[in-house]
Each structure stands twice: as structure tokens, then as C-alpha cells.
């Protein structure tokens, strides 16, 4: 039996009893049939209790829980702290206000408590970053001393694409990522849906993502947390991620080009692993020499194509005749494209 059923049952009893009591009070106006009034009001009370009990009890609680579920723990803690402090201040001010003549002594303490509560919650929520930055200067448990401002941890939301990609685990182990890697429950659900797909390729990708996530959780160096926080009013995972990132003031780590653009348009920071991979590739200047293994012919006649260890494509002029051979080349031009960096070279004649 559901909670809503019990709420209707209790509502029927309470409203029915209230209807009987009201009919009993109106018995003097009933004339010759007072029992009829009691019966009618009792039945009306039972009907009202059956209909409106969930509306005034269960549904407001569910709505409040849904709203609280969209608020981050940091914001919620700052709001509660501001409410407690404002209530303490209003309690201290209520004594001198109670000495005023009536009705001011009865009204002003309540009004003051409401005003201070509103401003207390608003101020603490708006300045939550400044409030929690104070903790960065406190000594850590390991006794390593005081944290600097640059070491303050932040929350990074992970997209499904970046988990399936798998490079996030290697990057996190290097120590270049500062913060907690947060995986919302709806991202995990999408990952599980992909792993259960009927398409073998999608199923392999989903299972690989689950394995990467399991390895991230087992690594003590990488702080990973799965959160049940959800976003109401959105059905797509990308939309939920963007809304959640704005609420948490957190960046999104992704490889999805479309999510990248949509998030940037809404003012959300993006950490793109593909851009990171292109940024850390070695820079070659025209005139530098490279040893390239030619593996295939290029688009243009006479071109040969090879790849460096970091995946950078090298197009060698007049290199088609050297397929399967390692060729000494000289860089002639470096081209940066949306897909990555491309190097043009020619055989070294020296």
C-alpha cells in the first residue's frame, strides 16, 4: 500500500469526524431530523478527506523534495546556516521588541524574524563561495598545513562520452585535474542503457565506460563521487548536465561537440579532452626533421601518409613510393584544423 492511500484513509477519518462535529453543532437548525445533518456533513467530510488529503499532505512534500533535490549540498548548507544565524539574531531582538506597546509587541518580532530569515538565507547563498573558501585556509587532516587558494577543490561533471573515451582515468592519475569528478545518476543510467543496447558496437562502448568508471572508483588518488541529484523539467541528458552545471557552478568535461557548443552559449565552462590532447602534442616548426613510417598513400597523387606516436598525421610529398618504409623527412608546413594538427613534409634529401 502506498503512502498516498494511507493519507487518503487518514484524511477520510479526520474530515469525516470534523463533518460529524460540524453537523452536531448545527443540530439546533436541523428541525425535525438532526441526525440527517450529522450524516450529510459526515459524508461530505469523508468525501473531502478522500479527495484533498494527498493535495494538502503528500504532494507538497514531494514538490519540496524535488526542489531540494535540485539544490546542491553546498547551497543547501549555506542556506540552512544563514537561516539559523538569522533566527538567532531575531530571537535576541525579540525581547526588546516585546517591550513595545501592543499590537507592536506581538507583530514586530514575527515580522523581524521573517525579514531577517529572508536576508540571511539570501546573503549566505549568494556568498557561499566566499564562505567555503575560508575552509581552504584551515589545516588539513593529514597535517600538511594550510591549503592555498589555488588548491581549493572544485566539482567537475563528467559526460557519458568522456567516460566511454577512457582517457580521463590516465589524465586524472597525472594530477593535472584538481577537484571532485561528479557523475550524476542520470549519466550512469544512460551509460547502463548503452551497455544493454542491442547494437554490439554500442554495447561494447557502454561496457567499456562502466569498466572505466569502476577503475576510477578503485583508484584512491582520483576523487570520484556518484550523486543522485536530478534536474526537473528536462528529459535529455545533455540538457540536464547544462542545467546542473549552472546550478553547481561547475564545468563539464566532455568530448561531445554539440554539448560543447550548447554549454558555451549558456555560459557553462567546458573541459574538452580532445582540445587538451591537441594542446599537449609536440610542436614542430618548418625545417625540423622527422622520421615517419609511411603506411598509405594520400589524397593527392604522389603523397604518402604516416602518423607520429601521438597520432598526428604527416603528409609527405612524393612519399607514395616509400609505403611500409621509415622515411627521413623535413617539415614544410604545420596546419591546425578542427580535427587536430596536420604536418606536411618532404623527403630529406640531405
Secondary structure, DSSP 8 states (H G I E B T S, - for coil): --HHHHHHHHHHHHHHHHHHHHHHHGGGGSTT-HHHHHHHHHHHHHHHHHHHHHHHTHHHHHHHHHHHHTS-HHHHHHHHHHHHHHHHHHHHHHHHHHTS-TTHHHHHHHHHHHHHHHHHHHHHHHTHHHHHHGGGGSB-TT---B--GGG---EEEE-HHHHHH-HHHHHHHTT---SEEEEEHHHHHHHHHHHT-SSHHHHHHHHHHHHHHHHHHH-TTS-EEEE----TT--SHHHHHHHHHHHHT-EEEE--HHHHHHHHHTT--EEEHHHHHHHTS----TT-EEEEEEEEE-SSTT-EEEE-TT--EEEEET-GGGTTSEEEEEEEEEEEETTEEEEEEEE---
